Amino acid sequence: MKFIDPHLHVDALNHHSLELMALTGVEAVISMVAVPEAQKDYESRVIFEHCDRVRSYHAWRTQFFFGITTHACLGISMVGVPLDYEAGLATMREYLKEHDKEILGIGEIGIEPSSMTCPDLKIQERVFRAQLDMAREFSKPVVLHTPPVDKAGWIETYVPMIQEHGVGFDRVIFDHCQPPIVQRITELGAMAALTVQPWRKVRPVDAAEAVKGGDPQHIMIDSDCSLLESDPLAVPKAAFEMRRMGLSDDVIRTVVWDNPRRLYRLDA
């Protein structure tokens, strides 16, 4: 079976991880442009330099060595808010105009109370709302970060903001979901993305159970491979658990291949 990992950070994947992904059927990945090592003296230009590198070098390396297509989403992340965020937002709009066909979505964005670069949640919300406007303006899917604590509460915080900025829920991915909040998200008509990652305490079997008890048309699974403890085989392992539970190949394919293709309008 073929897989798409719809949320990771491709710069964190070494040769061995990419080889394992290719051998298990991962044919495409969607890399969120973020600068996790950013500190308070971080300037917004680094975001766009990093995005250029993802679209050029990393896309070449994953395709040339492993046959994996790398796509990019662009956003000013809540964990890496630059000091010149207003200038960064202006640059982001111009970057999207210039690279409209290459940037699949806006993300990962949102609010994170524990952000080290921007503890001011009002500023985070301002940056978040500006990017919701860009998602609507450029007709891009938007990937929303859900903080580790009180995920259900943060969903309800995001909902009115999404509505105020005119972004359709059919273009919204609530990421880093845990099984208890999946139903609420799918009822909105949005996509619930389950992040199977060791430090988040979501196992492949947990994701599989959420799919079995939920709406497969509105669920995706990702690894969020980053510099933190991660599993590059998160998506194939979740598919394996779904098969063990008796889910049909059609259902599994919907979650691990068809949904990200449809949402991001991928041809491959």
KOLGUMAR-756557 format. One record per residue: x, z negated, y negated of N, C-alpha, C in turn; residue in three letters. Coordinates in pm, whole numbers, m for minus. Atoms other than C-alpha are relative to their C-alpha. Layout:
N
n_c1/n_c3/n_c2/ca_c1/ca_c3/ca_c2/c_c1/c_c3/c_c2/residu
X/Z/Y/X/Z/Y/X/Z/Y/Ala
...
This chain:
268
n_c1/n_c3/n_c2/ca_c1/ca_c3/ca_c2/c_c1/c_c3/c_c2/residu
84/0/120/0/0/0/87/0/m125/Met
m73/m6/127/113/70/m358/m44/m115/m91/Lys
28/111/90/136/m203/m622/47/28/m141/Phe
m45/7/139/157/m243/m997/10/m148/m36/Ile
m12/137/54/293/m567/m1142/m27/10/m149/Asp
41/m28/137/106/m575/m1475/48/m99/m106/Pro
m57/89/102/297/m857/m1645/129/m61/53/His
m130/61/m26/666/m933/m1622/92/33/m117/Leu
m101/m26/103/984/m917/m1829/115/70/71/His
m87/m82/m84/1191/m634/m1687/147/m33/m19/Val
m140/35/25/1515/m750/m1848/45/m120/82/Asp
m35/115/m82/1500/m1061/m1626/17/36/148/Ala
m6/m42/m140/1499/m857/m1303/138/58/33/Leu
m130/m53/m41/1833/m807/m1131/m16/107/108/Asn
2/m110/m97/1925/m535/m883/m71/m41/129/His
59/47/m126/1825/m740/m578/m152/m13/m11/His
145/17/19/1481/m828/m717/m71/135/m6/Ser
60/m132/10/1407/m467/m806/2/73/134/Leu
m7/m62/m132/1522/m350/m464/m111/m54/90/Glu
106/60/m80/1285/m596/m294/m137/52/m43/Leu
127/m50/50/999/m484/m516/m25/142/48/Met
15/m140/m43/1061/m117/m436/m27/9/150/Ala
16/m5/m145/1087/m184/m62/m139/m46/45/Leu
132/52/m38/752/m366/m59/m115/79/m64/Thr
106/m87/49/563/m94/m247/m32/m9/m147/Gly
23/6/145/583/m186/m616/49/130/m61/Val
m36/m130/56/577/150/m794/1/2/m152/Glu
2/4/146/516/46/m1154/m7/m145/m46/Ala
6/133/62/562/m258/m1377/m32/18/m147/Val
30/2/143/436/m343/m1723/74/m117/m60/Ile
m86/102/57/692/m532/m1925/m50/m42/m137/Ser
36/56/130/587/m760/m2207/127/m17/m81/Met
m117/14/85/831/m740/m2494/m2/m138/m63/Val
m9/136/55/934/m1094/m2574/147/m36/m11/Ala
m137/46/17/1248/m1275/m2682/2/m150/29/Val
16/141/m35/1234/m1605/m2490/114/m89/m46/Pro
m113/82/44/1577/m1717/m2607/0/m21/m151/Glu
4/5/146/1470/m1694/m2973/5/m143/m53/Ala
m7/128/69/1555/m1983/m3204/m55/18/m141/Gln
68/m4/130/1440/m2064/m3557/64/98/m98/Lys
m63/m97/90/1689/m1825/m3719/m22/143/46/Asp
29/m129/m62/1539/m1535/m3526/m72/93/m98/Tyr
59/m99/89/1455/m1218/m3721/m82/101/80/Glu
96/m84/m72/1171/m984/m3629/61/131/50/Ser
m60/m127/m42/1397/m677/m3601/42/m5/147/Arg
m45/14/m138/1517/m816/m3265/m110/43/97/Val
112/m39/m85/1168/m759/m3118/2/150/26/Ile
9/m147/m10/1178/m388/m3188/125/60/61/Phe
m122/m43/m68/1540/m349/m3082/m15/m22/151/Glu
22/30/m141/1443/m514/m2755/m99/98/62/His
99/m95/m49/1140/m287/m2717/66/137/22/Cys
m73/m126/m17/1365/17/m2769/80/m2/130/Asp
m83/11/m120/1590/m111/m2490/m86/3/126/Arg
91/m4/m116/1296/m166/m2252/m44/143/25/Val
51/m137/m16/1167/187/m2317/109/99/40/Arg
m108/m93/m30/1509/346/m2279/80/m46/122/Ser
m89/41/m109/1766/163/m2068/m75/m56/121/Tyr
65/64/m115/1541/m55/m1851/m94/97/71/His
86/m100/m63/1291/225/m1791/82/98/83/Ala
m88/m89/m76/1579/450/m1685/51/m68/125/Trp
m62/68/m115/1740/191/m1456/m100/m24/111/Arg
98/27/m107/1420/98/m1271/m44/129/69/Thr
41/m128/m58/1326/463/m1221/114/64/80/Gln
m113/m70/m63/1671/600/m1135/41/m65/131/Phe
m49/69/m118/1772/333/m884/m109/m36/101/Phe
101/57/m88/1438/220/m743/m133/75/2/Phe
125/m73/5/1166/472/m827/m115/m79/m57/Gly
103/83/62/978/208/m1026/m15/42/m146/Ile
27/m39/139/814/321/m1350/m22/m125/m85/Thr
15/113/92/848/74/m1637/m78/43/m123/Thr
79/m19/121/583/64/m1908/17/m123/m90/His
m22/111/93/586/m157/m2218/m126/m35/m76/Ala
95/52/98/348/m376/m2413/81/m65/m111/Cys
m73/52/116/449/m490/m2759/m81/m108/m70/Leu
70/104/75/365/m810/m2940/99/m100/m58/Gly
m77/114/51/494/m1097/m3149/m53/m121/75/Ile
40/108/m91/484/m1377/m2895/m4/m134/m71/Ser
13/135/56/375/m1731/m2977/122/m87/31/Met
m119/80/m30/691/m1863/m2809/123/52/m75/Val
m112/m54/76/911/m1645/m3030/m45/56/m133/Gly
48/m45/131/758/m1629/m3378/119/3/m97/Val
m114/m8/91/1025/m1502/m3621/m33/m59/m137/Pro
20/54/135/1075/m1653/m3964/m66/103/m91/Leu
57/m106/83/988/m1319/m4123/m118/67/72/Asp
110/m54/m82/668/m1281/m3920/m88/98/m77/Tyr
82/m95/77/481/m1108/m4205/65/138/0/Glu
m72/m128/m7/749/m838/m4221/m6/56/141/Ala
8/m43/m139/743/m826/m3842/m133/65/32/Gly
133/m58/m24/370/m759/m3838/m11/139/m64/Leu
3/m131/66/413/m476/m4089/82/102/79/Ala
m83/m89/m80/694/m326/m3881/m69/37/130/Thr
69/m25/m126/486/m362/m3567/m105/109/m14/Met
101/m105/22/207/m150/m3713/67/137/m9/Arg
m71/m128/11/457/124/m3803/59/42/134/Glu
m56/m29/m131/620/100/m3461/m108/55/92/Tyr
111/m48/m82/283/144/m3293/m42/142/m39/Leu
32/m136/44/213/450/m3505/101/100/56/Lys
m107/m92/m42/547/604/m3410/4/17/151/Glu
m14/m3/m146/532/517/m3039/m134/m26/69/His
135/29/m48/158/514/m2979/m17/28/148/Asp
21/m37/m141/170/693/m2643/86/m81/96/Lys
m93/73/m88/457/483/m2510/m33/m148/13/Glu
36/142/m4/319/137/m2590/m140/m12/57/Ile
129/4/m69/39/63/m2346/m96/m103/m56/Leu
89/106/44/m94/m257/m2498/68/m94/m97/Gly
m50/103/91/m54/m549/m2736/15/m128/82/Ile
m16/121/m77/97/m851/m2571/146/m30/30/Gly
98/105/m23/166/m1100/m2475/m12/m81/m128/Glu
22/71/125/9/m1279/m2773/m97/m116/24/Ile
92/112/m12/m193/m1591/m2839/51/m121/m74/Gly
m39/126/62/m134/m1955/m2923/63/m88/108/Ile
m67/92/m92/105/m2204/m2760/41/m126/m76/Glu
m29/124/73/107/m2566/m2882/144/m49/15/Pro
m135/50/m22/453/m2629/m2736/108/96/m51/Ser
m97/m97/50/620/m2334/m2914/111/m70/m79/Ser
m114/58/69/970/m2430/m3030/33/75/m129/Met
m33/m79/118/994/m2150/m3285/m105/m13/m110/Thr
107/10/100/660/m2211/m3457/m102/m105/44/Cys
96/105/m37/488/m2548/m3403/m127/0/m85/Pro
116/m7/88/245/m2467/m3687/m106/92/61/Asp
102/m80/m68/m69/m2354/m3505/m78/89/m95/Leu
68/m86/97/m221/m2215/m3825/76/131/m19/Lys
m80/m123/10/68/m1970/m3856/m15/81/128/Ile
20/m71/m127/37/m1885/m3487/m133/74/0/Gln
131/m65/2/m332/m1812/m3536/m1/120/m94/Glu
m7/m112/95/m257/m1591/m3838/68/121/66/Arg
m72/m107/m68/m7/m1389/m3633/m87/58/112/Val
88/m42/m108/m252/m1375/m3342/m112/90/m51/Phe
112/m77/55/m542/m1251/m3553/46/137/m52/Arg
m51/m128/51/m329/m982/m3720/21/99/115/Ala
m24/m88/m115/m241/m847/m3376/m129/40/70/Gln
132/m41/m48/m604/m851/m3264/m50/120/m81/Leu
39/m114/84/m668/m621/m3559/73/127/43/Asp
m76/m117/m44/m391/m391/m3437/m50/52/135/Met
54/m43/m130/m534/m388/m3085/m125/83/m21/Ala
121/m77/30/m864/m271/m3230/35/132/m67/Arg
m37/m119/77/m702/m25/m3472/59/110/88/Glu
m69/m97/m84/m489/142/m3204/m65/17/137/Phe
74/m11/m127/m742/106/m2921/88/m35/120/Ser
m89/45/m106/m498/m88/m2705/m58/m122/71/Lys
31/126/m67/m564/m348/m2436/85/m112/m60/Pro
m74/112/56/m456/m694/m2545/16/m108/107/Val
m34/99/m102/m282/m948/m2321/11/m137/m67/Val
6/131/63/m364/m1308/m2411/65/m107/86/Leu
m63/114/m63/m148/m1605/m2322/m97/m117/4/His
76/125/m8/m336/m1909/m2194/99/m114/23/Thr
m95/111/m15/m138/m2234/m2245/m18/m73/132/Pro
7/68/m129/m59/m2443/m1937/m106/m111/8/Pro
94/112/0/m287/m2730/m2042/m134/42/m60/Val
137/m26/47/m668/m2704/m2086/m26/150/m17/Asp
22/m145/5/m697/m2336/m2002/m145/33/m34/Lys
141/m28/28/m1078/m2348/m2007/m30/m18/m148/Ala
21/23/142/m1072/m2492/m2358/59/111/m85/Gly
m62/m106/77/m833/m2224/m2481/m77/132/13/Trp
85/m119/m13/m1057/m1951/m2342/m110/m4/m105/Ile
110/13/96/m1340/m2084/m2557/51/7/m144/Glu
m59/m15/134/m1104/m2099/m2857/22/147/m33/Thr
m28/m141/23/m1010/m1734/m2814/m126/85/m17/Tyr
119/m87/m5/m1361/m1596/m2754/m53/34/m139/Val
54/m37/132/m1495/m1624/m3113/97/82/m84/Pro
m97/m79/76/m1171/m1486/m3258/m1/145/47/Met
8/m136/m54/m1188/m1185/m3027/m123/71/m55/Ile
124/m57/51/m1547/m1128/m3135/9/31/m149/Gln
m12/m19/145/m1467/m1170/m3506/83/123/m35/Glu
m89/m113/30/m1197/m902/m3487/m44/128/70/His
59/m121/m53/m1414/m656/m3300/73/62/117/Gly
m67/m50/m120/m1206/m627/m2983/m96/m15/118/Val
90/5/m114/m1417/m539/m2680/61/m79/115/Gly
m52/80/m110/m1383/m781/m2390/47/87/117/Phe
m45/m89/m107/m1340/m483/m2158/144/45/m21/Asp
m140/m34/28/m997/m437/m2323/86/m126/m10/Arg
m70/128/13/m893/m805/m2301/44/m51/137/Val
m51/64/m121/m671/m961/m2034/34/m144/m35/Ile
m38/140/12/m665/m1339/m2017/103/m26/109/Phe
m107/12/m99/m331/m1401/m1851/33/m145/32/Asp
m40/130/m54/m178/m1692/m1660/m122/m82/41/His
122/69/m43/m522/m1773/m1521/26/m83/124/Cys
7/77/m122/m586/m2033/m1259/m140/18/57/Gln
130/m31/m62/m871/m1997/m1008/m123/m61/m66/Pro
123/57/56/m1115/m2239/m1180/m56/72/m122/Pro
51/m65/122/m1139/m2025/m1497/m32/148/20/Ile
19/m143/m24/m1165/m1683/m1333/m144/43/m23/Val
140/m39/11/m1545/m1679/m1317/m44/12/m145/Gln
39/m4/142/m1587/m1757/m1689/53/128/m66/Arg
m60/m118/60/m1352/m1473/m1782/m70/127/46/Ile
65/m121/m51/m1514/m1217/m1557/m143/12/m51/Thr
134/m4/58/m1857/m1315/m1690/1/60/m140/Glu
m15/m57/134/m1730/m1214/m2036/18/152/6/Leu
m33/m141/m14/m1646/m870/m1898/146/27/m24/Gly
m144/m13/21/m1275/m936/m1950/72/m1/134/Ala
m83/m1/m120/m990/m915/m1701/70/m135/14/Met
m70/124/m31/m862/m1235/m1540/127/35/76/Ala
m128/m28/m65/m493/m1204/m1457/58/m129/53/Ala
m56/118/m65/m364/m1458/m1207/151/16/11/Leu
m146/m4/m4/5/m1530/m1253/48/m84/117/Thr
m52/67/m119/159/m1612/m916/147/m29/m26/Val
m134/38/42/467/m1803/m1021/25/m145/41/Gln
m22/135/m54/627/m2110/m862/m19/m113/m100/Pro
9/113/92/655/m2322/m1175/m141/m18/m56/Trp
138/14/44/291/m2252/m1264/m89/m58/110/Arg
72/60/m113/186/m2388/m922/m117/86/48/Lys
101/m92/m54/m23/m2079/m840/68/80/111/Val
m58/m64/m118/56/m1953/m489/m72/131/31/Arg
69/m123/m42/m22/m1612/m337/m135/m28/64/Pro
127/32/m65/m293/m1776/m126/m105/m44/m101/Val
95/41/104/m451/m1927/m438/m60/122/m69/Asp
49/m123/64/m475/m1585/m600/m94/74/94/Ala
84/m70/m97/m618/m1436/m281/m137/m66/11/Ala
128/72/m8/m886/m1705/m262/m85/28/m123/Glu
75/m30/123/m982/m1637/m625/m61/139/7/Ala
54/m135/m16/m1024/m1268/m546/m116/m1/98/Val
104/4/m103/m1228/m1343/m234/m129/m60/m54/Lys
118/65/52/m1464/m1568/m427/m47/52/m135/Gly
32/m48/134/m1477/m1364/m747/m39/147/m4/Gly
35/m139/23/m1533/m1017/m890/129/83/m2/Asp
m126/m75/m7/m1244/m791/m777/16/104/m110/Pro
m9/m101/104/m1330/m536/m1047/60/m56/m130/Gln
m48/62/124/m1216/m787/m1312/112/m100/25/His
m111/89/m31/m913/m951/m1152/126/82/23/Ile
m132/m57/m28/m543/m860/m1157/92/m114/42/Met
m100/98/m41/m237/m1034/m1017/135/45/m54/Ile
m132/m34/53/104/m1050/m1181/100/m110/34/Asp
m107/94/m33/439/m1224/m1137/55/m73/m122/Ser
m64/50/122/544/m1288/m1500/147/m31/24/Asp
m142/25/m24/901/m1261/m1374/74/m12/m134/Cys
m69/29/125/1116/m1411/m1646/125/m79/33/Ser
m116/83/m23/1415/m1639/m1691/m38/m132/66/Leu
48/119/m69/1200/m1921/m1550/m17/32/148/Leu
16/m18/m144/1142/m1974/m1176/m113/100/28/Glu
95/m108/m20/967/m1656/m1061/17/61/138/Ser
m4/m66/m129/889/m1446/m755/m30/148/m20/Asp
24/m143/22/934/m1067/m784/m97/60/102/Pro
92/m50/m103/721/m1027/m468/m138/m64/m10/Leu
127/70/17/424/m1216/m611/m120/87/33/Ala
116/m87/m21/187/m918/m605/m12/42/147/Val
12/m32/m143/270/m793/m252/m37/m121/86/Pro
33/120/m78/253/m1151/m120/m148/m35/m14/Lys
143/27/20/m92/m1201/m274/m84/100/78/Ala
72/m102/m77/m205/m872/m118/3/m34/148/Ala
m11/41/m141/m77/m994/219/m99/m111/32/Phe
94/111/m23/m281/m1314/185/m144/49/m5/Glu
135/m56/4/m589/m1113/90/m34/67/133/Met
23/m67/m127/m550/m907/404/m20/m103/112/Arg
16/106/m100/m509/m1223/613/m138/m65/m7/Arg
133/59/18/m838/m1348/468/m112/96/38/Met
100/m96/m43/m1014/m1033/584/m54/90/m108/Gly
45/m91/105/m1052/m855/251/38/143/36/Leu
m23/m140/m35/m1077/m479/286/113/58/m83/Ser
m104/m70/75/m802/m243/178/m54/50/m134/Asp
59/m49/126/m1041/m105/m85/m2/m110/m105/Asp
3/113/94/m1082/m449/m245/141/m33/m47/Val
m138/32/36/m711/m520/m233/56/104/m95/Ile
m49/m109/85/m628/m180/m383/m60/m8/m140/Arg
64/15/131/m878/m242/m662/76/m99/m87/Thr
m64/108/76/m698/m561/m766/145/33/m35/Val
m145/m15/18/m333/m460/m723/43/138/m49/Val
m36/m135/42/m349/m93/m823/m102/60/m98/Trp
101/m70/81/m678/44/m959/m27/m69/m133/Asp
35/70/124/m752/m226/m1217/106/18/m110/Asn
m96/m26/107/m421/m206/m1406/9/147/m41/Pro
m1/m142/35/m428/174/m1387/m114/33/m94/Arg
117/m28/83/m777/185/m1532/13/m64/m138/Arg
m7/73/127/m718/m77/m1799/103/59/m94/Leu
m109/m52/84/m391/72/m1921/0/153/m6/Tyr
13/m146/5/m505/434/m1868/127/70/50/Arg
m120/m57/m60/m212/516/m1644/m34/123/83/Leu
19/m120/m79/m179/856/m1484/59/m14/140/Asp
m72/13/m128/52/739/m1204/m35/m131/68/Ala
